[in-house]
Amino acid sequence: MSGPIVVLVEHAAGEPDRVSLETLAFARGLANALGGATVEALLFGDAGAGVGASLGAHGAATAHVVADARLAGAYAPGAWGATLGELATTRGAAAVLAPGSDRGAEVLAHAAARLGLPLAANVLSVTPGASWSVTRQRWAGSLLEDATLDAPIRLMSMAPHAVAVDERAGSAPAMVAPFAPNVGDADLVVRVTGHEPPAKGSISLTDAKVVVGGGRGVGSSDAFAELEELAELLGAAVGVSRVVTSNGWRPHTQQIGQTGQRIAPDLYIACGISGAIQHIVGCKSAKRILAINTDAESPIMGIADYAVIGDLHTIVPAISAEIRRRA
């Protein structure tokens, strides 16, 4: 039997994030293909033990929680990468998976450099064998590449929303085991020294069931008040295209696209967004897309399930008014 599959799990507010749970689901499928390999998780932070135990419902047999006070609260990519590489080596891992988030990709890159091994990024599927065949996204998701990954330990980051989260009801909690890495002070030179918490009651873009997005057509930062009103009525998150953040109208944390967040809501309402490929790669996993735009030929219309051709400053307030009327 092959060694375990080690998965980096990100978490916040006592809950694992969605992309990490998707990565665990992917790991379970790979474990079955390897003939029943175990899945093991690695978690950082003070809340790691509580979160780790809950991962049994997602197929993790063991949750390794980092036991180092220096890593309890601060994100340090070099130290995290060193820890992930050390755990993989210690456990004789067959593969190491990380969520395809900004942090997951960064940590896995550090681990690959430490181990001197190749990594495959944005993986959609893998077929193990004498050589492992992987299919991964390239060029903002506009190209799929078939490649071979050969290494003593296969390192892969998962494309967000490539698989669905799959919870096993009634599964036993994962065994929680402390892991004390051999991390030096030099590994902690680059680290996060502060964190700006999200506004109270705000909804994460990656977890939202409904997202209201705004682009250049919104016109100004003040005009986003109409989209915020609609989002509040729908219990939705607000997202934006790259040009909006470039103009300074909204923060980068709300950007959807290749260099922003990848979303998979039940409904994405795209307002005044033309639909450049960089944005499409961030929203194409939405189950339904409603586009509101004055240009019937804009690229977003090519992937939209529903379209309203017209001025968003007339249409969005009308939708909000109708929702309030029916409430």
QUIZI-V574659 format. One record per pair of residues at least 4 apart in sequence whose C-alpha atoms are under 7 Angstrom apart, sorted by the first residue. I is the first residue (numbers start at 0). J is the second residue. Records with the same first field share a line. If there is no record, write none. Layout:
I->J, J
This chain:
0->34, 36
1->33, 36, 93
2->36, 91, 92, 93
3->36, 37, 38, 39, 92, 93
4->26, 37, 38, 39, 92, 93, 94, 95
5->38, 39, 40, 87, 92, 94, 95, 96
6->23, 39, 40, 41, 95, 96, 97
7->40, 41, 42, 96, 97
8->15, 19, 40, 41, 42
9->15, 16, 19, 42
10->14, 15, 16
11->15
13->46, 50
14->50
15->19, 20, 50
16->20
17->21, 206
18->22, 98, 159, 160
19->23, 98
20->24, 164
21->25, 160, 162, 163, 164
22->26, 97, 98, 157
23->27, 57, 58
24->28, 57, 164, 165
25->29, 162
26->30, 38
27->31, 38, 58
28->32
29->33
30->34, 35, 36, 37, 38
31->35, 36
33->127
37->60
38->58, 59, 60
39->59, 60, 61, 62
40->59, 61, 62, 63
41->62, 63, 64
42->47, 63, 64, 65
43->47, 64, 65, 70, 71
44->70, 71, 72
45->71, 72
46->50
47->51, 64
48->52, 64, 175
49->53
50->54
51->62, 173, 175
52->62, 172, 173, 174, 175
53->172, 173
54->58, 59, 172, 173
55->59, 60, 170, 171, 172, 173
56->166, 167, 168, 170, 171, 172
57->165, 166, 167
59->173
60->173, 174
61->173, 174, 175
62->173, 174, 175, 176
63->175, 176, 177, 178
64->175, 176, 177, 178
65->177, 178, 179
66->177, 178, 179
67->71, 179
70->74
73->190, 191, 192
74->190, 191
75->79, 187, 189, 190, 191
76->80, 105, 106, 190
77->81, 109, 186, 187
78->82, 182, 186, 187
79->83, 106
80->84, 106, 107, 109, 110
81->85, 109, 110, 113
82->86, 180
83->87, 110
84->88, 110, 113, 114
85->89
86->90
87->91, 92, 95
88->92
92->152
93->152, 153
94->152, 153, 154
95->153, 154, 155
96->154, 155, 156
97->103, 104, 107, 155, 156, 157
98->103, 156, 157
99->103, 104, 121, 156, 157, 158, 159
100->104
101->105
102->106
103->107
104->108, 156
105->109
106->110
107->111
108->112
109->113
110->114
111->115, 116, 117, 118
112->116
116->150
117->154
118->153, 154, 155
119->154, 155, 156
120->135, 155, 156, 157
121->135, 136, 156, 157, 158
122->133, 134, 135, 136, 155, 156, 157, 158
123->134, 135, 157, 158, 161
124->133, 134
125->131, 132, 133, 134
126->131, 132, 133
127->131, 132
130->147, 148, 149
131->147, 148, 149
132->146, 147, 148
133->145, 146, 147, 148
134->143, 144, 145, 146
135->143, 144, 145
136->140, 142, 143, 144
137->141, 142, 143, 144
138->142
139->257, 277, 280
140->280
148->153
149->153
159->261
160->263, 284
182->186
184->188
197->201
202->207, 235, 236
203->207, 236
204->236, 262
205->261, 262, 263
207->235, 236, 264
208->235, 264, 265, 266
209->235, 236, 264, 265, 266, 267
210->235, 236, 237, 238, 264, 266, 267, 268
211->226, 230, 235, 236, 237, 238, 267, 268, 269
212->237, 238, 239, 268, 269, 270
213->217, 238, 239, 240, 269, 270, 271, 272
214->239, 240, 242, 243, 270, 271, 272
215->242, 243, 271, 272
216->271, 272
217->222, 223, 271
218->222
219->248
220->248, 249
223->227
224->228
225->229, 315, 316
226->230
227->231, 237
228->232
229->233, 319
230->234, 235, 236, 237
231->235
237->253
238->253, 254, 255
239->243, 253, 254, 255
240->254, 255, 278
241->245, 254
242->246
243->247, 248, 249
244->248, 249, 250, 251, 254
254->259, 260
255->259, 260, 261, 278, 281, 282
256->260, 261, 277, 278, 279, 280, 281, 282
257->277, 278, 280, 281
260->281
261->281, 282
262->281, 282, 284, 285
263->282, 284, 285, 286
264->285, 286
265->285, 286, 287
266->285, 286, 287, 288
267->285, 287, 288, 289
268->288, 289, 290
269->289, 290, 291
270->290, 291, 292, 311
271->291, 292, 311
273->297, 298, 299
274->278, 279, 297, 298, 299
275->279, 298
276->280
278->282
279->283
287->304
288->303, 304, 305
289->303, 304, 305, 306
290->299, 300, 303, 305, 306, 307
291->306, 307, 308, 309, 311
292->307, 308, 309, 310, 311
293->308, 309, 310
294->308
295->300, 308
296->300
299->303
300->306
310->314
311->315
312->316
313->317
314->318
315->319
316->320
317->321
318->322
319->323
320->324
321->325
322->326
